[in-house]
Amino acid sequence: MTSRPAPPEERIPVVELDPHGTDHHAEAARLRALGPVVRVRLPGEVLAWSVTDHALLHEMVADPRFSKDWHNWNAIRRGEIADGWPLIGMVKVTNMVTADGQEHRRLRKLVTQTFTPRRVQELRPRIERIVSDLLDALPSHAEPDGSVDLRLHFAHPVPMRVICELFGVPDHERPRLRELMDNIFRSDLPPEEVTASQIEQYQLLARVVETRRREPGDDLTSSLVTARDADPDALSEEELVGTLLVMLSAGQETTLSLITNAVRALLTHPGQRALAEKGDASVWADVVEETLRWDAPIGNFPFRYPLEDVEIAGVRIPKGEAIMAPYSAVGRDTAHHGEDAGQFDLTREQRKHLAFGHGPHFCLGAPLARLEAAVALPAVFARYPELSLAVDPGGLIPVPSLFSNSSTTLPVRLTASG
Ligand code: HEM
């Protein structure tokens, strides 16, 4: 982090982030154009910062001077953030996402000790089965005009089924869980709905915990319950439910967007699609990585709070202010990805992106997300080689979120005559 003289605060441009997520990439381009450190205005007139330069963000997210603990946010301490604030569900939570240092390691380890790379790899046959069953059923979901919503009937249920089975969520809880998890990422809900949704999330997850306590199984909720019951100091009940919350929300919303965005990218880039369809597993891995970079499923991620006054690229950020990680913006940073950063290109050489974060909070679910996408994507194109978009891509409605970057539907035609 450099130490040029800090510009006076009033000269720092402010960009209003769109809670409807109307165009993440246009907004990200605006942020980047204004410089490496930008002031952003969030719903409710809440001010934060955004670090739009790949190299600086890479450094910041691994720097222990930046806390993830919301107790260190001045605005919350001053009582300026109401409980029904639309972004609260991503900010004021009790789990590894908002923990630092030793506490963070404790909470993360409770999951990683059972959610191991081996356990993830063992899921492959089950994921293949789920993908195959969903692909079989797609024609039965055709609308009267012949189109099928691939997001609703494929991209969503793949990660949803996988994560619910992994965490032993009873079948009858899943439909409502899915709606409640979607709400966490929305930025446009009215305060009453935000609060009601949060209460219901915790109630539903507490029921899942109780079910697995009564009837333990070979699932990760049961493992967490066992760890807590063996040593209540290892994990509080609130942390247990909070851990389920992050695993079940991040476990579906993000991967769902990755699959949706990758299919959309291939359907709108015929040359790249031809490369993928001709290629082997490594080309499909490139599809996954290039989609993560070019169309990051998590466009922005909240917040880090400096524990002391800091200077980034000559801009002074006071202790206790909120800093957003704008993964959409850094994914197309030309200084890191080259002048063609705006192109979707499976053959690019510089592939290292930040879409899963970096440092101690690096996405814990990255291997699972990569595996699910690596199974789902080649399978859909192999099963439906004539797959095409059923609508103009410009007409797709974005997810109303400043975190999730995707579209609410993906209407496709499964066959040329479909
Ligand atoms: C394409 C899919 C995914 C993307 C793009 C994604 C993105 C991210 C990002 C950017 C972070 C770090 C945020 C930060 O600190 O700035 C993160 C953290 C996390 N992700 Fe993911 N994620 C994905 C899938 C998953 C899945 C499938 C799971 C669970 C099974 C998961 C669980 C988590 C958890 C628990 C953390 C917090 C880690 C910590 O704070 O130590 N994610 N993810």
Residues whose N, C-alpha, C, O or C-beta is under 5 A from the ligand:
A	BS01	HEM	M96 V97 R108 V246 M247 A250 G251 T254 T255 L258 P297 I298 F301 A325 L354 A355 F356 G357 P360 H361 F362 C363 L364 G365 A366 L368 A369
